[in-house]
Amino acid sequence: MSFWEALRLAFDSLRSNKLRSFLTLLGIIFGVATVIVVVSLIEGFNAYVDEKIANIGTNAFSVQRYSIEDFSSVEILNKARRRNKDVRVADLKAIQKMGDPVLEAGGKSGTLADIKYESEELLNVQLNATTPNIAEIEKIEVAQGRYFFNAEEEKRKYVCFIGAEVAEKLFPNANPIGKIIKIDGRSFRVVGVGKKLGSVFGQTRDMYASIPLSTFLSNYGIRRSISISVSSTSPATYDTAVEEVRTLMRIRRKLEPSEKDNFGIVTPSAINKLRDNIFGTVQMAAIGVTSVSLVVGGIVIMNIMLVTVSERRKEIGIRKSIGARKSDILKQFLAESTALALVGGAIGVFIAYLIAKLIAVASSVPTALPILWVTIALIFSSCVGLISGIYPAWKAADLDPIEALRAD
């Protein structure tokens, strides 16, 4: 018996018992659907994180008061609060003077603010305070107007660059460029509007306003800690730039060689490492829980295949009596159990795809369905079916043809 003939017989058997086949596959379907949905959500989030990392700029990293490791536990964060010092504008100016391998360095800070134009008011809008070169370092795209100039930063001008949603809500029927808006009661002239970014996890990325860092600090407190975005001259000098900036910060803070950094340097690789640590654990836990469903599904398939062997004893006896070999019977029943599980896996993938799409549409949570994981899910479910069918197939192949023909 050829492989294709065994497969055809297997699918004929499944079609002849549709309801039983479907009920048999519920464990496989739920198991595969669960793991694919979890993987879709995690991969979607990973793609979003990669996009945000790409958007922080070419060969860029950040100098902040805290490192990513400082947020690993409450105890470590409390220690960091006592140990770490604020990052100041003076630190930014020192880094800007470094030259090669540092290409550019820009400062950032921020808070929440109320924005008003005439009778329209937006509450708790993200207020970003940046130096003008942040637009270049972080690749901020402009839809209308421009970002603010160096001269406006140096002279603490009251100008602002607003997000697309802020522009839509405050100026639904007018051009916002040149208009005067109130930010926490202070008058700012709109010089530009950002390109629409959309939302993620149901949260908009277009509800913000950006003002010069110097203007922000003069109004909200000169002693606020800032973060510094730094870009290197090339990918080849990236690691060198990170180490030289770290050395400069340690010298400025008079740290001994044995002392730990009392500031943080955040790089894309550090973000990826944190992401992989968090979601790698979630993914492994999801796969572990799912494997229970697949094992249960495999046991159900084995039981149904044993019932099938008992029901088809006469058929097996007839096939053996007209020349079917033991290997042919074995192949037929193994193909049947494998096809059963493969169909269950395919249904599970399809259901997971629909659920992931529904989640993405309903909540704006990013999802992605990697072909690799679809392939793994189908192969794994097929293996479950194959393993579950070994004993029933062997039992069928080992039947005595005369005894089988006597079966009712």
N, C-alpha and C positions, 0 to 999 in steps of 0.2 A: 504494500500500500504506500503510495506516494504521500509526501507531506501535505500537498494541496488537497488531495482526496480526503485525508484525515481531517483537515480543517473544514472542508465542505460538510462532511458528516457531523462535525462538532456544531457548526452553526445551524444545520438542519434540526439537530436535537434541541438546541436552545429555542428556536422558533416554535417548535412543537409544544413547549412548556413555558410560555412567555411569563405568566404570573409567578410560577415557582422559581424561574430563573431570576426574575427581578427581586423577589423577596430574599433569595439566596445571596444576592449581590449587595444588599443594603449596607452591610459592614464595610465592604470594599469601597462602595460609593461614598459613604460618610467619611471614611478614613482619608481617602484621596482628596475629596473636596476640602476637608479641614486643612490639610497640609498645604494645598495649593492656594487657598485663600490667605493663610498666614504668610506664605512665601510671597504672594502678590503684594500684600501690604508692606512687608519688609523691603522687597525689591523696589517698590514705588518710593518708599521713604529714602532708601539708599540713593536712588536716582535724583531725588530732590536735594539730598545733602551734597551729592557730587556737583549738582548744578550750582548750589550756593557756594561751594568751595571754589568752583571755576569762576564765579562772579566776584570773589574777593580780589581777583586780579592775577595777572601773570606773575609767577614767582613771588607771591606775596605771603606775608605772615603778620602776626599781630603781637604787640607788646601790651600786656594788661596787668592790672593789679593781681589777678588770680590766674593760676594755670588750670587746665582741664582736670588735672589730678586732684586739685584742691576741692573739687566738688564730688569726689568719690565717696565721702561719708560726712556726716554732720560734725563728727569729732575733728576730722582733718580740716574742714572748712573753718571751724571755730579757731583752730590753731593758726590757720592762714590769716584770719582777720586780725589776730593779735600781732602776727609777725610781719605781714606784707605791708609795704608802704604805698601810698597813692602814687600813681604815675602823673607827672606834672608836665606842663608846657616846656619847662626847662629841659626835661629829658628829650622831648620831641626835637627841640632846637639842637641839642647835642648830637642826636642821631642824624639830623639833616646835614650837619657839617662833616659827617664821616667821609663821604665820597665813596669811590669804588671799594668794596663790591655792592654798596647800597646805592640804588638808583634814585628812589624817592621815599619820603616818609611824610605821612599825614596824620593829623590828630582827629579824634572823634569823642563825642560825649552825647548825652541825651537825657530826656525826661518825658513826662506826659504833659500836655498843655491843652488849653481850650482855645479854639480858633473861631473867629467870628468875622463875617462880612455882612454889613448892613443888618438885616433882621435874621440872617441864617447863622446858626452857631453849631459847631461840632465839639463835643466834649471828649476829653482824654485821648487826644490824637498824639501819635508818636512824634516827638520833636527831636530831630537829629541836629547835632551841632558838629560841623566838620570844617577842616581847612579845604580850600578850593581843589587841591590836587587829589583829594579822595575820589573825585569824579573820574579821574584818570586811573588811579590805582585800582579802584573797585569796579571799573567799567560801568558807571552809571550812564544810562542812555537817556537822551533828552528828546521829548516829543515836541515841545514848543519852547521858544526862547533860549535860555542858556543857564548854565550853572554860574555861581558868583565868582568874581575875579579876585586875584591876590590883593589888589588895591582896596577892595571892599572888606576883605579880612583884616588888612593892616589898619584900616581906619574905623573898624567896628561899625560898619554900615548896617542899617536895618533893612536888609534885603532877604528874600527867602525863595526857596525852590520847593514846589509842592508836588505831592503825588497825584496821579491821575484821578483817583476817587475824590480827593479833596477838591480838585478843580471841578469835577462833575457836580458835586453837591453845592459848592459855593457859587459856581458860575455856570449854571445849566444852559444859559442862552447867551453867554458873553465870553469874550476873549479875556482870560485872567491876567495876561501880561500887562504889567504896569499898574494893576489895581492895588489898592491899599487894604490889607487885612489886619485884624487884631489878633495877636498871639499873647495870651495871658494879659490882655489889656494894652499891649505895646503895638505900635503901628509898624508894619513891615510892608515893603513893596515887593510884589511878586515879579521875579525876573525869569522864571522858567517853570515848566511842568515836565515831570518824569514820564517816561514811556510806561504804558500799562503793564503791570507784572502779573496780575491775576491773584488768585488766592490759593492757600494750601492748608489742609486740615480745617477748612471752613473759615480760616482767618485771612482777611485781605492783606495784601502787601503794598497796597496803593494809598493807604490812609496815613500819610506822614507829611511833615514839612521839615525842610532843612534850612538852617541859618548858619552864618559864619561862626566858627568856634570862639573867636575873640568876643563877638557880640554876646554870645550865649554866656560865657564865663563872667563877663562884666555885669550881667543881669541876674544870673542864677548862682553866682558864687565862684570866685577866682580859685578857691582851694579845692574844687571838685577834682576827683581823679578822672583822667581821660584814658583812652586806649590809643595806641599808635599803630597804624598800618604801614608796613614797610615792604618795599619791593626790591629785589636784587637786580643787578645789571643783566643777568642771563641765568638760564637753568643751571649752568655749570658752576656759577658762583653762589647759588642759593644757600647751600649748607654753610659756606664760609661766611655769608652775610648774617645768617642766624647766629653763628658762634661769635662773630665780632660784635654784634649788637648785644648779645648776652654778656660778653666781657666788658663792654662799655658800661652797661647798666650795673654790673657788679662793682666796677671801679667807682662809679658815681655814688654807690651806696656803701662803699668802704667795707665790703664783705671779705672775710678771710677765705682762703681756699677750701677749708673744711666746712664752711657754712653753706647752708642750702640757699638757693635763690629766694629772695623775698619779693618776687614779681613773677609773672607768667609770660611765656612765649608760646603762642598758639599757632601751630602749623597745620596744613591740610592733613598731613600724615597722623598728627595727634588726634584730629577730629575723626578721621577714618578708624583709628585704633579704638577710640571710645565707642563709636557706632558699632564696630564689629564685636566688641566685648558685650555690649548691651543686647544687640539684636541676634548675635550668634547664640547667646544663651537662650533667648526666646525661641529662636528657630529650632534649636536642639530639643527644647522642652516640647515644642509643638510636634516635632517628629516623634518624640518618645511617646506622647499621649496618643498620637495617631496610630503608632505601631500596634497599640492594644486593639484598636478597631480592626486593623488589618489581620491581626492574629485571630480575632474572633471570626472575621469574615472567612479566613482560611479554614477554620474548624467547621464552619457552616458548610462551606464548599465540600469539604471532605465527607461530612455526614450525608449531604445530598447525593454525592457521587456514589457512596456506598448503597444508598437507597436505589439509585439508578441502576447499579450493577445487579441488585436483587430483582428489579423489575424487568430487566432485559436479559435475564439468564437464557431464555429460549433463543433470543436473537444471537447471543454469543455462541450458543451451541450450534445453531444453523451455520453461522459464519465459519466456525471451526470445521464443521463437517464437510464444507465445500472447499476447504483448502486454506482458510485464513490461518496464518501463523501466529504464534504467541506474541511476536513483536508487533504484528498488525493490530491485534486487540489492545496491546499496551499503548501503542501510538495513538489509537483512536480515542481512548479514554483520557490520556494525558492531554491531547489536543483539545478535548472537550472542556476539561477543568481549566486549562490555560486560557482558552477563548472566553470562558465564563468570567474569569477574573479580569481579563483584558477589556471586555465590554464594560464591566463595572468600573474599572479605572477610567475609561474614556468618558463614561457618564459623569463620574465624579469630577473630572477635569472640566467638562462642559458646564456643570452646575457651578463650580468654583469660578469659572470665567464670568458667568452671569452675575454671581454675587459680587465679585470684584468690580464689575462695571457699574452695578447698582450702587455700591458704596461710593465709587468715584463720582457718580452723577449726583447722588443725594447729599453727600457731605463734603465734596471737594477734597477728599483724602486721596493722594496720589497712589495709583496701583500700577503694577507691571507684571506681566506673565511671561517669565523667561522660558524659551523653548527647551532649555536644558532641564529645567525642573519638570516640565510636562513629560519629557522623554524619560526622566528618572522615575516619575510616578507610574507611567505606563509599564516600564520594564519591571519595576518592583511589584506592581500588582500582578503582572504576568508570572513572575517568579513565585508569588504566594499561591497562585492557582496551580502552577506546575508542581510545587512541593506538596500542596494539599491533595493533588490527584495521584501521587505516586502509589500510595497504599491501595486505594480503590482500583486503579488501573492494573496493579499487580494481581490483585485478587481476581479481577475479571479475566486477565490473561491466563491465570492458573486454574481456571475452572475446567473440570473434566467435561468434554463435549456431550458424552452420553448422559451424565447426570444433569447437565444444563438443558438438554432436550426434553427431559422428563418434567421440567418445571412447568407449573400451571401459568 
